[in-house]
């Protein structure tokens, strides 16, 4: 269950950040509300995952790293922002780093 909460936190944070990008460029206040709901939901789910026993280093590391990678990929698709080879290498390193954090947390 804690892993589903973490996935929910990641997806909510990504949605909130993408909504923020949209709000800034469209100047529509409704997108700021979507941003706020996304961030509140993300922190709520993250807190619930921690409450169920997930280590903060694992939770925060995966949450932040996965968010960065997903936002970079989604902004390429949704906003046609660049996704260079160096950025793709960085996403690969993020994946490797998250894997190392997860494997290092196993007792």
Residue pairs with C-beta under 8 A, 6 or more apart in sequence:
1 52
2 48
2 49
2 52
2 53
2 54
3 49
3 54
5 45
5 46
5 48
5 49
5 52
6 45
6 46
6 49
6 54
6 59
6 62
6 63
8 41
8 45
9 41
9 42
9 43
9 44
9 45
9 46
9 49
9 63
10 42
10 62
10 63
10 66
10 67
10 70
12 38
12 39
12 41
12 42
12 45
13 38
13 39
13 42
13 63
13 67
14 38
14 67
14 70
14 71
14 74
15 34
15 38
16 34
16 35
16 36
16 37
16 38
16 39
16 41
16 42
17 35
17 38
17 67
17 71
18 71
18 74
18 75
18 78
19 31
19 32
19 34
19 35
19 38
20 31
20 32
20 35
21 75
21 79
22 28
22 31
23 29
23 31
23 32
23 34
23 35
42 63
46 59
46 60
46 63
49 59
50 56
50 59
55 105
57 101
57 105
58 101
58 102
58 105
61 97
61 98
61 101
62 98
62 101
62 102
65 94
65 97
65 98
66 94
66 98
68 94
69 91
69 94
69 95
72 83
72 87
72 90
72 91
73 83
73 91
75 81
76 82
76 83
